Amino acid sequence: MPDVPTLPYRVEYTHPYAKDTFAEHLYIALHEYMPCSEMICVCIGTDRSTGDSLGPLVGTLLSREAPSHLKIYGTLDEPVHAINLSSTISHINKEHPNALVIAVDACLGQYKSVGWIQVGLGPIKPGAGVNKNLPSIGKVHITGIVNVAGFMEYFVLQNTRLSIVMNMAEVISASIMKASIQTKGPEPQTTRSLQQNYF
């Protein structure tokens, strides 16, 4: 029987082992680009919209205790959003040309997928759900489905429950913290061993 593909990986934020399993799979994603001396987490969004505040909330939580090798862009005080995303990317490319960039953003999806978070390899395209043409970013991406897509997306983001967004941000930030610290440690486990440990 073939092994289950490791990435992309999805888990509901309410799962009792969400922080642990998400951190382990994020670690596997980061390990694809090891070794690296510097890691940057770009948390995209704005505090002016509840649903779109997932990224800045993650960035704020991370900024309070991030290890020295993890640099944070995008917080509630200094968000990275549609207006300054391009200039932020240019700054990162100039000041941190060899950094491993993790991009975090909220997105909309199907009703049954609300509350799920996903990690995968490659960049994300911020703003695609609300028809904005913004540059792609990230070698590893993390997305959180905060509400339902398909109708009046801006209104939906504005009327997303803060409780869901905050709880998702706590899971994501804790997972990023754990995975970034683990990159200084041993090799990652396999997908099969992860399933045996947590499922």
MOLIN-V555923 format. One record per residue. RES is the residue in one small letter. SS is DSSP state (A for helix, B for strand, O for the rest). OMEGA is omega in whole degrees, -180 to 180 (NA if undefined). Layout:
# MOLIN-V555923
{{RES,SS,OMEGA} {RES,SS,OMEGA}}
This chain:
# MOLIN-V555923
{{m,O,-177} {p,O,178} {d,O,175} {v,O,178} {p,O,-176} {t,O,-174} {l,O,-4} {p,O,-179} {y,B,180} {r,B,175} {v,B,176} {e,B,-174} {y,O,180} {t,O,180} {h,O,-176} {p,O,179} {y,O,-175} {a,A,-177} {k,A,-177} {d,A,-177} {t,A,179} {f,A,177} {a,A,-180} {e,A,-180} {h,A,173} {l,A,177} {y,A,178} {i,A,178} {a,A,-180} {l,A,-177} {h,A,176} {e,O,-175} {y,O,178} {m,O,-2} {p,O,172} {c,O,-176} {s,O,-175} {e,O,179} {m,B,179} {i,B,177} {c,B,179} {v,B,-175} {c,B,-168} {i,B,177} {g,O,-178} {t,O,178} {d,O,179} {r,O,179} {s,O,-175} {t,O,-178} {g,A,-177} {d,A,-179} {s,A,180} {l,A,-179} {g,A,179} {p,A,177} {l,A,176} {v,A,-180} {g,A,179} {t,A,178} {l,A,180} {l,A,-174} {s,A,-178} {r,O,-176} {e,O,-179} {a,O,176} {p,O,-173} {s,O,-178} {h,O,-180} {l,B,180} {k,B,-176} {i,B,170} {y,B,179} {g,O,178} {t,O,177} {l,O,-180} {d,O,-178} {e,O,-176} {p,O,170} {v,B,-173} {h,O,-174} {a,O,-175} {i,O,-174} {n,O,-179} {l,A,-178} {s,A,180} {s,A,177} {t,A,178} {i,A,179} {s,A,178} {h,A,180} {i,A,-180} {n,A,-180} {k,A,-174} {e,A,-177} {h,O,-171} {p,O,-177} {n,O,-176} {a,O,171} {l,B,-175} {v,B,173} {i,B,179} {a,B,-180} {v,B,-179} {d,B,173} {a,B,174} {c,B,177} {l,B,-177} {g,B,178} {q,O,-178} {y,A,-177} {k,A,-178} {s,A,-180} {v,O,-178} {g,O,178} {w,B,176} {i,B,-175} {q,B,172} {v,B,180} {g,B,177} {l,B,177} {g,O,-174} {p,O,169} {i,B,179} {k,B,-177} {p,O,175} {g,O,-177} {a,A,-178} {g,A,179} {v,A,173} {n,O,173} {k,O,180} {n,O,-178} {l,O,-178} {p,O,176} {s,B,-179} {i,B,172} {g,O,167} {k,O,173} {v,B,-179} {h,B,174} {i,B,178} {t,B,176} {g,B,-180} {i,B,-172} {v,B,-179} {n,B,-172} {v,B,179} {a,O,169} {g,O,-177} {f,O,176} {m,O,-172} {e,A,-180} {y,A,178} {f,A,179} {v,A,179} {l,A,-179} {q,A,-174} {n,O,175} {t,O,-179} {r,O,179} {l,A,-180} {s,A,180} {i,A,-178} {v,A,-179} {m,A,180} {n,A,176} {m,A,180} {a,A,179} {e,A,178} {v,A,-178} {i,A,-178} {s,A,178} {a,A,179} {s,A,178} {i,A,179} {m,A,-178} {k,A,-178} {a,A,-179} {s,A,177} {i,A,-180} {q,A,180} {t,O,177} {k,O,-176} {g,O,-173} {p,O,-180} {e,O,178} {p,O,174} {q,O,176} {t,O,178} {t,A,-178} {r,A,-180} {s,A,177} {l,A,-180} {q,A,179} {q,A,-178} {n,A,-169} {y,A,-178} {f,O,NA}}
